[in-house]
């Protein structure tokens, strides 16, 4: 299959409605079910310590099709999705990210 044909098919292949009301509120609405499962898994795997660190992190991504991608010239990975993380201050275990 030629590359142009693949991109043409991918342009019409959708698993969710792009005109959903969630699209205007949540930029990650298409992957929100996956994020929710990860949040529950992280919470079950670790007991909350007394000292918590809140920080921002970049999930590296070079994809031009990522609508949440941001550029930061000071980071080792220049392009990526910015997330906010609640992590253990001692072990850096990620307890929650959004």
Jmol script that loads the backbone (N, CA, C; Angstrom):
load data "model"
ATOM      1  N   UNK A   1       0.851  -1.172   0.000  1.00  0.00           N
ATOM      2  CA  UNK A   1       0.000   0.000   0.000  1.00  0.00           C
ATOM      3  C   UNK A   1       0.899   1.238   0.000  1.00  0.00           C
ATOM      4  N   UNK A   2       0.532   2.204  -0.785  1.00  0.00           N
ATOM      5  CA  UNK A   2       1.307   3.431  -0.862  1.00  0.00           C
ATOM      6  C   UNK A   2       1.052   4.302   0.361  1.00  0.00           C
ATOM      7  N   UNK A   3       2.037   5.142   0.661  1.00  0.00           N
ATOM      8  CA  UNK A   3       1.959   5.993   1.839  1.00  0.00           C
ATOM      9  C   UNK A   3       0.766   6.951   1.758  1.00  0.00           C
ATOM     10  N   UNK A   4       0.533   7.527   0.606  1.00  0.00           N
ATOM     11  CA  UNK A   4      -0.587   8.466   0.461  1.00  0.00           C
ATOM     12  C   UNK A   4      -1.926   7.783   0.714  1.00  0.00           C
ATOM     13  N   UNK A   5      -2.051   6.537   0.266  1.00  0.00           N
ATOM     14  CA  UNK A   5      -3.303   5.800   0.491  1.00  0.00           C
ATOM     15  C   UNK A   5      -3.500   5.530   1.986  1.00  0.00           C
ATOM     16  N   UNK A   6      -2.404   5.176   2.670  1.00  0.00           N
ATOM     17  CA  UNK A   6      -2.482   4.937   4.110  1.00  0.00           C
ATOM     18  C   UNK A   6      -2.941   6.197   4.844  1.00  0.00           C
ATOM     19  N   UNK A   7      -2.370   7.346   4.513  1.00  0.00           N
ATOM     20  CA  UNK A   7      -2.766   8.594   5.162  1.00  0.00           C
ATOM     21  C   UNK A   7      -4.214   8.956   4.832  1.00  0.00           C
ATOM     22  N   UNK A   8      -4.645   8.648   3.628  1.00  0.00           N
ATOM     23  CA  UNK A   8      -6.032   8.901   3.244  1.00  0.00           C
ATOM     24  C   UNK A   8      -6.985   8.052   4.095  1.00  0.00           C
ATOM     25  N   UNK A   9      -6.647   6.773   4.282  1.00  0.00           N
ATOM     26  CA  UNK A   9      -7.473   5.886   5.112  1.00  0.00           C
ATOM     27  C   UNK A   9      -7.455   6.349   6.566  1.00  0.00           C
ATOM     28  N   UNK A  10      -6.281   6.706   7.077  1.00  0.00           N
ATOM     29  CA  UNK A  10      -6.170   7.154   8.465  1.00  0.00           C
ATOM     30  C   UNK A  10      -6.960   8.440   8.712  1.00  0.00           C
ATOM     31  N   UNK A  11      -7.107   9.268   7.683  1.00  0.00           N
ATOM     32  CA  UNK A  11      -7.866  10.504   7.825  1.00  0.00           C
ATOM     33  C   UNK A  11      -9.344  10.274   8.072  1.00  0.00           C
ATOM     34  N   UNK A  12      -9.865   9.140   7.613  1.00  0.00           N
ATOM     35  CA  UNK A  12     -11.284   8.837   7.778  1.00  0.00           C
ATOM     36  C   UNK A  12     -11.558   7.776   8.832  1.00  0.00           C
ATOM     37  N   UNK A  13     -10.532   7.212   9.422  1.00  0.00           N
ATOM     38  CA  UNK A  13     -10.693   6.170  10.431  1.00  0.00           C
ATOM     39  C   UNK A  13     -10.784   6.821  11.814  1.00  0.00           C
ATOM     40  N   UNK A  14     -11.950   6.767  12.438  1.00  0.00           N
ATOM     41  CA  UNK A  14     -12.160   7.370  13.754  1.00  0.00           C
ATOM     42  C   UNK A  14     -12.876   6.375  14.656  1.00  0.00           C
ATOM     43  N   UNK A  15     -12.513   6.405  15.926  1.00  0.00           N
ATOM     44  CA  UNK A  15     -13.150   5.546  16.911  1.00  0.00           C
ATOM     45  C   UNK A  15     -14.024   6.332  17.871  1.00  0.00           C
ATOM     46  N   UNK A  16     -14.039   7.645  17.725  1.00  0.00           N
ATOM     47  CA  UNK A  16     -14.878   8.481  18.571  1.00  0.00           C
ATOM     48  C   UNK A  16     -15.354   9.679  17.756  1.00  0.00           C
ATOM     49  N   UNK A  17     -16.403  10.307  18.231  1.00  0.00           N
ATOM     50  CA  UNK A  17     -16.996  11.434  17.536  1.00  0.00           C
ATOM     51  C   UNK A  17     -16.178  12.695  17.803  1.00  0.00           C
ATOM     52  N   UNK A  18     -15.648  13.301  16.752  1.00  0.00           N
ATOM     53  CA  UNK A  18     -14.837  14.508  16.918  1.00  0.00           C
ATOM     54  C   UNK A  18     -15.659  15.736  17.287  1.00  0.00           C
ATOM     55  N   UNK A  19     -16.961  15.691  17.095  1.00  0.00           N
ATOM     56  CA  UNK A  19     -17.824  16.824  17.420  1.00  0.00           C
ATOM     57  C   UNK A  19     -18.432  16.701  18.818  1.00  0.00           C
ATOM     58  N   UNK A  20     -17.862  15.835  19.633  1.00  0.00           N
ATOM     59  CA  UNK A  20     -18.355  15.622  20.990  1.00  0.00           C
ATOM     60  C   UNK A  20     -18.161  16.885  21.836  1.00  0.00           C
ATOM     61  N   UNK A  21     -19.017  17.081  22.830  1.00  0.00           N
ATOM     62  CA  UNK A  21     -18.885  18.226  23.729  1.00  0.00           C
ATOM     63  C   UNK A  21     -17.610  18.146  24.559  1.00  0.00           C
ATOM     64  N   UNK A  22     -17.124  16.936  24.795  1.00  0.00           N
ATOM     65  CA  UNK A  22     -15.897  16.762  25.573  1.00  0.00           C
ATOM     66  C   UNK A  22     -14.689  17.358  24.857  1.00  0.00           C
ATOM     67  N   UNK A  23     -14.731  17.415  23.536  1.00  0.00           N
ATOM     68  CA  UNK A  23     -13.601  17.912  22.751  1.00  0.00           C
ATOM     69  C   UNK A  23     -13.291  19.371  23.059  1.00  0.00           C
ATOM     70  N   UNK A  24     -14.286  20.163  23.379  1.00  0.00           N
ATOM     71  CA  UNK A  24     -14.054  21.578  23.665  1.00  0.00           C
ATOM     72  C   UNK A  24     -13.569  21.813  25.093  1.00  0.00           C
ATOM     73  N   UNK A  25     -13.729  20.837  25.969  1.00  0.00           N
ATOM     74  CA  UNK A  25     -13.365  20.995  27.376  1.00  0.00           C
ATOM     75  C   UNK A  25     -12.029  20.339  27.707  1.00  0.00           C
ATOM     76  N   UNK A  26     -11.809  19.138  27.204  1.00  0.00           N
ATOM     77  CA  UNK A  26     -10.647  18.328  27.567  1.00  0.00           C
ATOM     78  C   UNK A  26      -9.825  18.026  26.323  1.00  0.00           C
ATOM     79  N   UNK A  27      -8.570  18.474  26.289  1.00  0.00           N
ATOM     80  CA  UNK A  27      -7.737  18.266  25.107  1.00  0.00           C
ATOM     81  C   UNK A  27      -7.336  16.804  24.928  1.00  0.00           C
ATOM     82  N   UNK A  28      -7.367  16.039  25.998  1.00  0.00           N
ATOM     83  CA  UNK A  28      -6.988  14.622  25.931  1.00  0.00           C
ATOM     84  C   UNK A  28      -8.209  13.722  26.038  1.00  0.00           C
ATOM     85  N   UNK A  29      -9.341  14.162  25.545  1.00  0.00           N
ATOM     86  CA  UNK A  29     -10.593  13.422  25.733  1.00  0.00           C
ATOM     87  C   UNK A  29     -10.604  12.085  25.021  1.00  0.00           C
ATOM     88  N   UNK A  30      -9.834  11.934  23.950  1.00  0.00           N
ATOM     89  CA  UNK A  30      -9.830  10.660  23.231  1.00  0.00           C
ATOM     90  C   UNK A  30      -9.109   9.565  24.012  1.00  0.00           C
ATOM     91  N   UNK A  31      -8.133   9.940  24.817  1.00  0.00           N
ATOM     92  CA  UNK A  31      -7.391   8.935  25.589  1.00  0.00           C
ATOM     93  C   UNK A  31      -7.742   8.973  27.073  1.00  0.00           C
ATOM     94  N   UNK A  32      -8.767   9.730  27.447  1.00  0.00           N
ATOM     95  CA  UNK A  32      -9.145   9.858  28.855  1.00  0.00           C
ATOM     96  C   UNK A  32      -9.433   8.519  29.524  1.00  0.00           C
ATOM     97  N   UNK A  33     -10.101   7.534  28.868  1.00  0.00           N
ATOM     98  CA  UNK A  33     -10.305   6.238  29.529  1.00  0.00           C
ATOM     99  C   UNK A  33      -8.988   5.539  29.883  1.00  0.00           C
ATOM    100  N   UNK A  34      -7.984   5.659  29.032  1.00  0.00           N
ATOM    101  CA  UNK A  34      -6.676   5.057  29.318  1.00  0.00           C
ATOM    102  C   UNK A  34      -6.026   5.769  30.497  1.00  0.00           C
ATOM    103  N   UNK A  35      -6.112   7.087  30.523  1.00  0.00           N
ATOM    104  CA  UNK A  35      -5.539   7.865  31.624  1.00  0.00           C
ATOM    105  C   UNK A  35      -6.213   7.496  32.942  1.00  0.00           C
ATOM    106  N   UNK A  36      -7.522   7.333  32.933  1.00  0.00           N
ATOM    107  CA  UNK A  36      -8.242   6.962  34.158  1.00  0.00           C
ATOM    108  C   UNK A  36      -7.811   5.598  34.683  1.00  0.00           C
ATOM    109  N   UNK A  37      -7.601   4.634  33.796  1.00  0.00           N
ATOM    110  CA  UNK A  37      -7.128   3.304  34.218  1.00  0.00           C
ATOM    111  C   UNK A  37      -5.728   3.415  34.812  1.00  0.00           C
ATOM    112  N   UNK A  38      -4.861   4.209  34.199  1.00  0.00           N
ATOM    113  CA  UNK A  38      -3.513   4.394  34.744  1.00  0.00           C
ATOM    114  C   UNK A  38      -3.560   5.059  36.115  1.00  0.00           C
ATOM    115  N   UNK A  39      -4.438   6.044  36.300  1.00  0.00           N
ATOM    116  CA  UNK A  39      -4.550   6.720  37.591  1.00  0.00           C
ATOM    117  C   UNK A  39      -4.940   5.735  38.696  1.00  0.00           C
ATOM    118  N   UNK A  40      -5.910   4.875  38.400  1.00  0.00           N
ATOM    119  CA  UNK A  40      -6.339   3.880  39.398  1.00  0.00           C
ATOM    120  C   UNK A  40      -5.216   2.887  39.690  1.00  0.00           C
ATOM    121  N   UNK A  41      -4.476   2.477  38.666  1.00  0.00           N
ATOM    122  CA  UNK A  41      -3.378   1.530  38.854  1.00  0.00           C
ATOM    123  C   UNK A  41      -2.264   2.148  39.693  1.00  0.00           C
ATOM    124  N   UNK A  42      -1.916   3.403  39.414  1.00  0.00           N
ATOM    125  CA  UNK A  42      -0.885   4.087  40.195  1.00  0.00           C
ATOM    126  C   UNK A  42      -1.309   4.210  41.656  1.00  0.00           C
ATOM    127  N   UNK A  43      -2.571   4.518  41.894  1.00  0.00           N
ATOM    128  CA  UNK A  43      -3.062   4.703  43.262  1.00  0.00           C
ATOM    129  C   UNK A  43      -3.046   3.396  44.045  1.00  0.00           C
ATOM    130  N   UNK A  44      -3.359   2.285  43.391  1.00  0.00           N
ATOM    131  CA  UNK A  44      -3.354   0.990  44.085  1.00  0.00           C
ATOM    132  C   UNK A  44      -1.943   0.502  44.380  1.00  0.00           C
ATOM    133  N   UNK A  45      -0.979   0.915  43.593  1.00  0.00           N
ATOM    134  CA  UNK A  45       0.369   0.371  43.710  1.00  0.00           C
ATOM    135  C   UNK A  45       1.249   1.019  44.749  1.00  0.00           C
ATOM    136  N   UNK A  46       0.774   2.070  45.405  1.00  0.00           N
ATOM    137  CA  UNK A  46       1.665   2.799  46.301  1.00  0.00           C
ATOM    138  C   UNK A  46       0.852   3.503  47.375  1.00  0.00           C
ATOM    139  N   UNK A  47       1.311   3.447  48.593  1.00  0.00           N
ATOM    140  CA  UNK A  47       0.659   4.153  49.700  1.00  0.00           C
ATOM    141  C   UNK A  47       1.184   5.593  49.733  1.00  0.00           C
ATOM    142  N   UNK A  48       0.296   6.533  49.917  1.00  0.00           N
ATOM    143  CA  UNK A  48       0.675   7.948  49.878  1.00  0.00           C
ATOM    144  C   UNK A  48       1.609   8.287  51.039  1.00  0.00           C
ATOM    145  N   UNK A  49       2.802   8.820  50.735  1.00  0.00           N
ATOM    146  CA  UNK A  49       3.761   9.177  51.784  1.00  0.00           C
ATOM    147  C   UNK A  49       3.416  10.540  52.405  1.00  0.00           C
ATOM    148  N   UNK A  50       4.079  10.887  53.508  1.00  0.00           N
ATOM    149  CA  UNK A  50       3.792  12.178  54.147  1.00  0.00           C
ATOM    150  C   UNK A  50       4.331  13.376  53.366  1.00  0.00           C
ATOM    151  N   UNK A  51       5.351  13.161  52.508  1.00  0.00           N
ATOM    152  CA  UNK A  51       5.946  14.259  51.743  1.00  0.00           C
ATOM    153  C   UNK A  51       5.697  14.009  50.256  1.00  0.00           C
ATOM    154  N   UNK A  52       4.967  14.938  49.634  1.00  0.00           N
ATOM    155  CA  UNK A  52       4.607  14.800  48.219  1.00  0.00           C
ATOM    156  C   UNK A  52       5.177  15.981  47.445  1.00  0.00           C
ATOM    157  N   UNK A  53       5.639  15.704  46.239  1.00  0.00           N
ATOM    158  CA  UNK A  53       6.165  16.735  45.358  1.00  0.00           C
ATOM    159  C   UNK A  53       5.206  16.950  44.194  1.00  0.00           C
ATOM    160  N   UNK A  54       4.883  18.202  43.905  1.00  0.00           N
ATOM    161  CA  UNK A  54       4.052  18.546  42.753  1.00  0.00           C
ATOM    162  C   UNK A  54       4.943  19.238  41.737  1.00  0.00           C
ATOM    163  N   UNK A  55       4.946  18.728  40.512  1.00  0.00           N
ATOM    164  CA  UNK A  55       5.840  19.270  39.497  1.00  0.00           C
ATOM    165  C   UNK A  55       5.210  19.099  38.123  1.00  0.00           C
ATOM    166  N   UNK A  56       5.816  19.720  37.141  1.00  0.00           N
ATOM    167  CA  UNK A  56       5.381  19.508  35.763  1.00  0.00           C
ATOM    168  C   UNK A  56       6.431  18.668  35.049  1.00  0.00           C
ATOM    169  N   UNK A  57       5.991  17.900  34.087  1.00  0.00           N
ATOM    170  CA  UNK A  57       6.886  17.031  33.332  1.00  0.00           C
ATOM    171  C   UNK A  57       6.485  17.068  31.861  1.00  0.00           C
ATOM    172  N   UNK A  58       7.408  16.656  31.022  1.00  0.00           N
ATOM    173  CA  UNK A  58       7.154  16.582  29.586  1.00  0.00           C
ATOM    174  C   UNK A  58       7.176  15.116  29.172  1.00  0.00           C
ATOM    175  N   UNK A  59       6.099  14.672  28.513  1.00  0.00           N
ATOM    176  CA  UNK A  59       6.079  13.345  27.902  1.00  0.00           C
ATOM    177  C   UNK A  59       6.564  13.534  26.474  1.00  0.00           C
ATOM    178  N   UNK A  60       7.769  13.052  26.146  1.00  0.00           N
ATOM    179  CA  UNK A  60       8.347  13.340  24.830  1.00  0.00           C
ATOM    180  C   UNK A  60       7.480  12.836  23.684  1.00  0.00           C
ATOM    181  N   UNK A  61       7.368  13.667  22.659  1.00  0.00           N
ATOM    182  CA  UNK A  61       6.599  13.305  21.473  1.00  0.00           C
ATOM    183  C   UNK A  61       7.055  14.178  20.312  1.00  0.00           C
ATOM    184  N   UNK A  62       7.384  13.550  19.203  1.00  0.00           N
ATOM    185  CA  UNK A  62       7.769  14.309  18.013  1.00  0.00           C
ATOM    186  C   UNK A  62       6.642  14.366  16.990  1.00  0.00           C
ATOM    187  N   UNK A  63       5.532  13.776  17.313  1.00  0.00           N
ATOM    188  CA  UNK A  63       4.419  13.696  16.376  1.00  0.00           C
ATOM    189  C   UNK A  63       3.829  15.079  16.094  1.00  0.00           C
ATOM    190  N   UNK A  64       3.651  15.392  14.841  1.00  0.00           N
ATOM    191  CA  UNK A  64       3.023  16.657  14.464  1.00  0.00           C
ATOM    192  C   UNK A  64       1.516  16.594  14.638  1.00  0.00           C
ATOM    193  N   UNK A  65       0.981  15.396  14.825  1.00  0.00           N
ATOM    194  CA  UNK A  65      -0.461  15.209  14.930  1.00  0.00           C
ATOM    195  C   UNK A  65      -0.953  15.245  16.369  1.00  0.00           C
ATOM    196  N   UNK A  66      -0.070  15.499  17.306  1.00  0.00           N
ATOM    197  CA  UNK A  66      -0.423  15.554  18.718  1.00  0.00           C
ATOM    198  C   UNK A  66      -0.952  16.954  19.047  1.00  0.00           C
ATOM    199  N   UNK A  67      -2.241  17.111  19.337  1.00  0.00           N
ATOM    200  CA  UNK A  67      -2.776  18.453  19.592  1.00  0.00           C
ATOM    201  C   UNK A  67      -2.337  19.047  20.931  1.00  0.00           C
ATOM    202  N   UNK A  68      -1.777  18.252  21.828  1.00  0.00           N
ATOM    203  CA  UNK A  68      -1.367  18.755  23.139  1.00  0.00           C
ATOM    204  C   UNK A  68       0.134  19.018  23.211  1.00  0.00           C
ATOM    205  N   UNK A  69       0.822  18.926  22.103  1.00  0.00           N
ATOM    206  CA  UNK A  69       2.279  19.063  22.065  1.00  0.00           C
ATOM    207  C   UNK A  69       2.688  20.514  22.293  1.00  0.00           C
ATOM    208  N   UNK A  70       3.786  20.696  23.042  1.00  0.00           N
ATOM    209  CA  UNK A  70       4.312  22.026  23.329  1.00  0.00           C
ATOM    210  C   UNK A  70       5.812  22.028  23.099  1.00  0.00           C
ATOM    211  N   UNK A  71       6.368  23.199  22.837  1.00  0.00           N
ATOM    212  CA  UNK A  71       7.804  23.353  22.629  1.00  0.00           C
ATOM    213  C   UNK A  71       8.411  24.025  23.844  1.00  0.00           C
ATOM    214  N   UNK A  72       9.529  23.471  24.326  1.00  0.00           N
ATOM    215  CA  UNK A  72      10.264  24.070  25.433  1.00  0.00           C
ATOM    216  C   UNK A  72      11.746  23.950  25.120  1.00  0.00           C
ATOM    217  N   UNK A  73      12.383  25.072  24.817  1.00  0.00           N
ATOM    218  CA  UNK A  73      13.772  25.042  24.365  1.00  0.00           C
ATOM    219  C   UNK A  73      14.755  24.646  25.460  1.00  0.00           C
ATOM    220  N   UNK A  74      14.368  24.743  26.724  1.00  0.00           N
ATOM    221  CA  UNK A  74      15.281  24.457  27.825  1.00  0.00           C
ATOM    222  C   UNK A  74      15.289  22.994  28.265  1.00  0.00           C
ATOM    223  N   UNK A  75      14.427  22.174  27.706  1.00  0.00           N
ATOM    224  CA  UNK A  75      14.331  20.765  28.103  1.00  0.00           C
ATOM    225  C   UNK A  75      15.157  19.888  27.161  1.00  0.00           C
ATOM    226  N   UNK A  76      15.619  18.725  27.651  1.00  0.00           N
ATOM    227  CA  UNK A  76      16.330  17.793  26.761  1.00  0.00           C
ATOM    228  C   UNK A  76      15.443  17.307  25.617  1.00  0.00           C
ATOM    229  N   UNK A  77      14.170  17.064  25.897  1.00  0.00           N
ATOM    230  CA  UNK A  77      13.203  16.713  24.858  1.00  0.00           C
ATOM    231  C   UNK A  77      12.437  17.997  24.548  1.00  0.00           C
ATOM    232  N   UNK A  78      12.720  18.589  23.409  1.00  0.00           N
ATOM    233  CA  UNK A  78      12.161  19.904  23.085  1.00  0.00           C
ATOM    234  C   UNK A  78      10.646  19.884  22.882  1.00  0.00           C
ATOM    235  N   UNK A  79      10.126  18.819  22.280  1.00  0.00           N
ATOM    236  CA  UNK A  79       8.697  18.725  21.982  1.00  0.00           C
ATOM    237  C   UNK A  79       8.056  17.654  22.837  1.00  0.00           C
ATOM    238  N   UNK A  80       6.872  17.930  23.342  1.00  0.00           N
ATOM    239  CA  UNK A  80       6.169  16.926  24.120  1.00  0.00           C
ATOM    240  C   UNK A  80       4.888  17.465  24.724  1.00  0.00           C
ATOM    241  N   UNK A  81       4.230  16.598  25.462  1.00  0.00           N
ATOM    242  CA  UNK A  81       2.990  16.952  26.135  1.00  0.00           C
ATOM    243  C   UNK A  81       3.300  17.276  27.589  1.00  0.00           C
ATOM    244  N   UNK A  82       2.912  18.465  28.022  1.00  0.00           N
ATOM    245  CA  UNK A  82       3.171  18.871  29.404  1.00  0.00           C
ATOM    246  C   UNK A  82       2.097  18.279  30.308  1.00  0.00           C
ATOM    247  N   UNK A  83       2.534  17.621  31.383  1.00  0.00           N
ATOM    248  CA  UNK A  83       1.612  17.072  32.373  1.00  0.00           C
ATOM    249  C   UNK A  83       2.055  17.548  33.755  1.00  0.00           C
ATOM    250  N   UNK A  84       1.117  17.589  34.666  1.00  0.00           N
ATOM    251  CA  UNK A  84       1.416  17.939  36.047  1.00  0.00           C
ATOM    252  C   UNK A  84       1.380  16.661  36.866  1.00  0.00           C
ATOM    253  N   UNK A  85       2.399  16.469  37.702  1.00  0.00           N
ATOM    254  CA  UNK A  85       2.628  15.201  38.384  1.00  0.00           C
ATOM    255  C   UNK A  85       2.628  15.400  39.892  1.00  0.00           C
ATOM    256  N   UNK A  86       1.961  14.493  40.598  1.00  0.00           N
ATOM    257  CA  UNK A  86       2.071  14.390  42.050  1.00  0.00           C
ATOM    258  C   UNK A  86       2.896  13.136  42.310  1.00  0.00           C
ATOM    259  N   UNK A  87       4.084  13.322  42.886  1.00  0.00           N
ATOM    260  CA  UNK A  87       5.014  12.210  43.060  1.00  0.00           C
ATOM    261  C   UNK A  87       5.551  12.182  44.482  1.00  0.00           C
ATOM    262  N   UNK A  88       6.046  11.010  44.870  1.00  0.00           N
ATOM    263  CA  UNK A  88       6.702  10.861  46.165  1.00  0.00           C
ATOM    264  C   UNK A  88       8.014  11.642  46.124  1.00  0.00           C
ATOM    265  N   UNK A  89       8.285  12.458  47.134  1.00  0.00           N
ATOM    266  CA  UNK A  89       9.486  13.282  47.150  1.00  0.00           C
ATOM    267  C   UNK A  89      10.754  12.452  47.328  1.00  0.00           C
ATOM    268  N   UNK A  90      10.647  11.276  47.950  1.00  0.00           N
ATOM    269  CA  UNK A  90      11.824  10.429  48.171  1.00  0.00           C
ATOM    270  C   UNK A  90      12.130   9.530  46.986  1.00  0.00           C
ATOM    271  N   UNK A  91      11.121   8.805  46.521  1.00  0.00           N
ATOM    272  CA  UNK A  91      11.356   7.785  45.492  1.00  0.00           C
ATOM    273  C   UNK A  91      11.000   8.253  44.087  1.00  0.00           C
ATOM    274  N   UNK A  92      10.349   9.394  43.951  1.00  0.00           N
ATOM    275  CA  UNK A  92       9.899   9.946  42.669  1.00  0.00           C
ATOM    276  C   UNK A  92       8.863   9.061  41.986  1.00  0.00           C
ATOM    277  N   UNK A  93       8.155   8.229  42.758  1.00  0.00           N
ATOM    278  CA  UNK A  93       7.083   7.403  42.206  1.00  0.00           C
ATOM    279  C   UNK A  93       5.913   8.307  41.836  1.00  0.00           C
ATOM    280  N   UNK A  94       5.459   8.200  40.615  1.00  0.00           N
ATOM    281  CA  UNK A  94       4.350   9.021  40.128  1.00  0.00           C
ATOM    282  C   UNK A  94       3.041   8.457  40.660  1.00  0.00           C
ATOM    283  N   UNK A  95       2.380   9.219  41.522  1.00  0.00           N
ATOM    284  CA  UNK A  95       1.111   8.766  42.084  1.00  0.00           C
ATOM    285  C   UNK A  95      -0.073   9.246  41.261  1.00  0.00           C
ATOM    286  N   UNK A  96       0.064  10.409  40.664  1.00  0.00           N
ATOM    287  CA  UNK A  96      -1.035  10.957  39.855  1.00  0.00           C
ATOM    288  C   UNK A  96      -0.466  11.956  38.858  1.00  0.00           C
ATOM    289  N   UNK A  97      -1.011  11.950  37.650  1.00  0.00           N
ATOM    290  CA  UNK A  97      -0.645  12.959  36.655  1.00  0.00           C
ATOM    291  C   UNK A  97      -1.874  13.352  35.870  1.00  0.00           C
ATOM    292  N   UNK A  98      -1.882  14.591  35.460  1.00  0.00           N
ATOM    293  CA  UNK A  98      -3.031  15.116  34.727  1.00  0.00           C
ATOM    294  C   UNK A  98      -2.593  16.177  33.751  1.00  0.00           C
TER     295      UNK A  98
END
end "model"
wireframe off; spacefill off
backbone 0.3
color backbone group
